Amino acid sequence: MITESQATPRTAHAAIGVFGGTFDPIHFGHLRLAETLADSLQLSEVRFVPSGTPPHRAVPRTAAQHRLHMAERAVAGNPRFCVDAREVTRSGLSYTVDTLAALRSEQGDATPIWLLLGADAFAGLTAWHDWQRLFALANLAVAARAGEMPALDTLPASLRDEVSGRLQGAGAAGAVRFCAMTPLAISATAIRAACEHGESVRYLLPDTVLHYINEQKLYTHG
């Protein structure tokens, strides 16, 4: 697990990915997205950043420490994956722009940082806090279903204008790239509901995460 004080700078050629979310719970859909984009972008590292108090949705049902521990168990064994705990340990709302600003300060101006996003999250980017500053801090990589890349004319006008000139090339920050992947139709909401009804969620998430859910009696009544 990486905390903000433990983060160390990397070389200018070692691109890193940042993948945030509530991870309530983390599942194979999250892990596959990160693996696909890590390959596409030749990332040396992907940091999973569980949110503490997300600003754009209801407070997660599961305590941040549980979600952090599940993420740690999920990424164990993949040398390219790690968990960054800064949003869990930091007080206040978990704004992605603050996390990227801290990482940029730690990593320096030359290190490519890629913010990894699903297509739905990217389409709603204009609702994020200080969203236009994201492009000054990182590149954006958007995972889209193969053959169904988002059309720019379907995006909000302000996002379309921001993105239109950023689709070529990639430096330390400021580029946007759409990456094809075969998505796994796995939903954290559906996993929680299945757990509540005593249904099996095996093969939807790593066994280590399932064991933790059962040990801690998460997503169950009583």
N, C-alpha and C positions, 0 to 999 in steps of 0.2 A: 504494500500500500504506500502511495506517495502522498505526503502532505505538502502544503505550500512551502514550508520552510525547508523541506528535504529535496525539492526539485532542483536538478542540476542542469546547467547549460549543455547543449549538444553541439556538434559541429554544424557548420553552415549547410552541409550536404545531407544531413540526417533529418529528413522531413518527418514530422510527427503529426498524428491525427488526434483529434479531440472529439469524443462522442459522449454527449450528455443525455440525461433522461432520468425519469423517476425510477426506472428499473424495478417495477413493483408487480411481479418479480421480473428479473432479467431472464431471457429465454433464448432459444436458438435463433429466432429471427434477428435479435439484436447482434448476436455473435456472428451470424453469417454476413450481415450487412458490413460489420467492421472488417471481417476477413476479406470480403470481396473488394472493398475500397482500399484496404491496405495493399492488396496485390496491384490493383489498378494504378494506384498513386505511388507505389514503391515506398511505402512508409516504413521507417525503422521501428516505429512504436505507435500504438494506439492507446490513448488514455481514456478509460471509461470514467466519467465524472457523474456519479449519482447526485441528483439535486437535493439540497437540504429543504428549502421552502420554495417551491416553484411559483413564479408570479403569475403564470398564465392559465392555471388550472386549480382545481380544488386541492386542498392539502392531501397528500397521499395517505391512504388508509394505513400504511405500514410505516413504522418509525424509521427515520433516516438511518440509524445504526443497523437495523435489520437489512435494509436495502443495500447498504454498504457491504455488509458481511456476505450477502448473497452474491453481489458482484465480484467480490474477491474470490469466492469459491468458483464462480463460473469461469473466470479467466485463468485460473491456476493451470499450469501445464502448457500454456501458449506463451513462448518467450517474447512474442511481439506485443502481447497485451499486458496492461497493468491497470490498476485502479487509482484514481486521484481523488483524495478525500476532502479537498479544500472546500467544496460547497457544503458538505456536511458539517465541517468544523467551523465554518465561517457563520457569524450571526447575520440575521436579516434575510431578505429575499435573495434567491439564487439567480442572479442575472448572468447570462452567458457572456455578455460584453465585459463584465468585471473579471470573469475567469480568464478570458482571452487576454485582457490587458495585463493581468498578473503573469501569465505564461510568457507573453511577449517580453516583459521586463526581465524575466528569468533567462529566457532562451536567446535574447539578443535580436537585433534587427535582421540578421541574415538567415536565420533558420526558417525554413518553410513550415508554417503551421496550417493544417487543414481542419476545418470544422466539418464534421461528417453529419449529414442530414438525410432524412427520408424525404420523399417528394412532398408529402403532406405538410411536414414541418416547414419546408422551404417555401411552399405556396403561402403559408401564413406568416412569413418572416416580418412583414411590416407591422405586425402587432407586438413584436419584441421590443424591449426597452433599448433605446439608442441603437436601433438596428443598422442604420447606415454606417455607424462606426465599426461594425463587424468587418467590413471590407478593408479597413485600414489595419486591422490586426491579424487577419487570417485569410487564406483562400477558403472557398466553400466548395465542398464536394457533395453532390446530390445523387443519391441512389434512386434509380428509376427502373421500372419494369422493362426488361429487354423489349425493344420495338415500340415502347410507349414513352419516349422522352417527352417531358413537358414542353408544350408549345409556348413560346414567349408571349403570344397574344392572349393566352389564357391567364396570365399573371396580373396582379394589380398593377396599374399604370406606373406607380412610383417604383415598384420592384423591377418591372420590365425595363424602365429607363436606366436603373442602376446596373442591371445585369448585362444589358445589350452590348456594351463595349468591353466586357470582361471575360468573354468566352474563349479567347485565344491566349495561349501562353500561360505561364505560371511562375511567379517568383516567390518571395517570402510571404506575400499577402496580396489580396486584391483580385484574384482570378476566381472564376466560377467554372466548374466542370461537372457535366452530367455523366454519370457512370452507370452502365447497364448492369443489372443483376437479376437473378431469378429469385424473387421474394418468397419467403416462407409465410404462409397465411396463418401466423400464430399471433394471438392477441393476449396481452397481459390481463386485460379485462376478462376474457374468456377463461383464462387459467384460474383467476381468482374465483369466478363463478363455479367452475368445475370443482375446485377444492371445497367450496361451501356446500356443494351437493354430494360430496363424497365420491366424485368421479375421478378416474385415473387421469393424471396429467403427465404420465411417464412418456418420454420421447418428445416432449414439447420443450423441455429445458434440461440442463445437465443434472445427472443424478445427484451430484454434490449439492446443488441448489434444492432439489426435491427433498433430500434428507434434512437439510436445514429447515425447510418449511414444516416438515413433519415434526422435527425435534422441538421447534419453537411454537408449534400449533398456530401457524399463521393462516389467515384466510378461512378460519373455521368459526362457527358460532359456539359460544360457551367456553 
